[in-house]
Amino acid sequence: MSATHTLPFELFRGPVEMVDPGDTKTIYVERSPCLVPLVSAAAETRTIANPTQPGAILTLAMKTDGGDITVTFSTAYDEAGSTTFVFSDPGQFIILQSVRISATVIAWRKISDHNTGNLTLAQAAMLAAITATAAEINARAAAASRVVNVTDAATYAVLAADSGKIHVMPDFTSSCTLTLPAVAAGLEYTFLSKAVAADAQDWIFKSPSATNFFLGGVSFADTDAGAAGDEIHAGIWSNGSTNDFLTVVTPGAGTRIHIICDGTNWIVNGQVFSATVPAFSDT
């Protein structure tokens, strides 16, 4: 038999697992750490009494799901003031620790659970709304991964996966047709020329469909040889109704084309340094 002075200690030893008292009953924790495997036959309820001493660890976990189990706490178990916790699937759990919250009250406070861990409800809701993968987030955050070096070829397929990236254009050995991906709201691309190159050729931007047009325009600076200050500065605009091609002829260093999709059409802006006027067209 245990000595009287060790009785409190003995109560918080022994088997870790306690028997679920059943529907509408109250869970009284008599040992720590303690696991209560919850079993339901239909939609049920449990009440959990406040602990009798601080420092105890309790885990409630659903073992058998015959219906949701709503556990009601005598005192709020988090800073948001929550007093109920619903179990709906086997394996769901909540881990709690008993803490003194006033001179007279000891309460259970959540350490973690299967949904939110140590997050607040507001933080958990924010995370639940994020649909981007870790790889997508890392790609946007890493500067080096935001650059695409376009290959020197007669054709180049611009990828939806490269949206948001800067496309560095090479010294093409011949004109290159760059076909944009299927329209989707939010797709965005920037195309930049490298330093003046000997073999610079045309950039021909092509919409993926004759029903998805280029809207907007680009500024143009004529770099043709001439007296200082003789350059022509002008704006070149799409007709907004049929143009599904944009041709930038032998672009010079500093040329930038920025394209954004609104879900139906492509909005274009930028500046072109060239000896030849860029053009929007239908072919």
Rosetta blueprint (number, residue, H / E / L):
1 M L
2 S L
3 A L
4 T H
5 H H
6 T H
7 L H
8 P H
9 F H
10 E H
11 L H
12 F L
13 R L
14 G L
15 P L
16 V L
17 E E
18 M L
19 V L
20 D L
21 P L
22 G L
23 D L
24 T L
25 K L
26 T E
27 I E
28 Y L
29 V L
30 E L
31 R L
32 S L
33 P L
34 C E
35 L E
36 V E
37 P E
38 L E
39 V E
40 S L
41 A L
42 A L
43 A L
44 E E
45 T E
46 R E
47 T E
48 I E
49 A L
50 N L
51 P L
52 T L
53 Q L
54 P L
55 G L
56 A L
57 I E
58 L E
59 T E
60 L E
61 A E
62 M E
63 K E
64 T E
65 D L
66 G L
67 G L
68 D L
69 I E
70 T E
71 V E
72 T E
73 F E
74 S L
75 T L
76 A L
77 Y L
78 D L
79 E L
80 A L
81 G L
82 S L
83 T L
84 T E
85 F E
86 V E
87 F E
88 S L
89 D L
90 P L
91 G L
92 Q L
93 F E
94 I E
95 I E
96 L E
97 Q E
98 S E
99 V E
100 R E
101 I L
102 S L
103 A L
104 T L
105 V L
106 I E
107 A E
108 W E
109 R E
110 K E
111 I E
112 S E
113 D E
114 H L
115 N L
116 T L
117 G L
118 N L
119 L L
120 T L
121 L H
122 A H
123 Q H
124 A H
125 A H
126 M H
127 L H
128 A H
129 A L
130 I L
131 T L
132 A L
133 T L
134 A H
135 A H
136 E H
137 I H
138 N H
139 A H
140 R H
141 A H
142 A L
143 A L
144 A H
145 S H
146 R H
147 V E
148 V E
149 N E
150 V L
151 T L
152 D L
153 A L
154 A L
155 T E
156 Y E
157 A E
158 V L
159 L L
160 A H
161 A H
162 D H
163 S L
164 G L
165 K L
166 I E
167 H E
168 V E
169 M E
170 P L
171 D L
172 F L
173 T L
174 S L
175 S L
176 C E
177 T E
178 L E
179 T E
180 L L
181 P L
182 A L
183 V L
184 A L
185 A L
186 G L
187 L L
188 E E
189 Y E
190 T E
191 F E
192 L E
193 S E
194 K L
195 A L
196 V L
197 A L
198 A L
199 D L
200 A L
201 Q L
202 D L
203 W E
204 I E
205 F E
206 K E
207 S L
208 P L
209 S L
210 A L
211 T L
212 N L
213 F L
214 F E
215 L E
216 G E
217 G E
218 V E
219 S E
220 F E
221 A E
222 D E
223 T L
224 D L
225 A L
226 G L
227 A L
228 A L
229 G L
230 D L
231 E L
232 I L
233 H E
234 A E
235 G E
236 I E
237 W E
238 S L
239 N L
240 G L
241 S L
242 T L
243 N L
244 D L
245 F E
246 L E
247 T E
248 V E
249 V L
250 T L
251 P L
252 G L
253 A L
254 G L
255 T L
256 R E
257 I E
258 H E
259 I E
260 I E
261 C E
262 D L
263 G L
264 T L
265 N L
266 W E
267 I E
268 V E
269 N E
270 G E
271 Q E
272 V E
273 F E
274 S E
275 A L
276 T L
277 V L
278 P L
279 A E
280 F E
281 S E
282 D L
283 T L
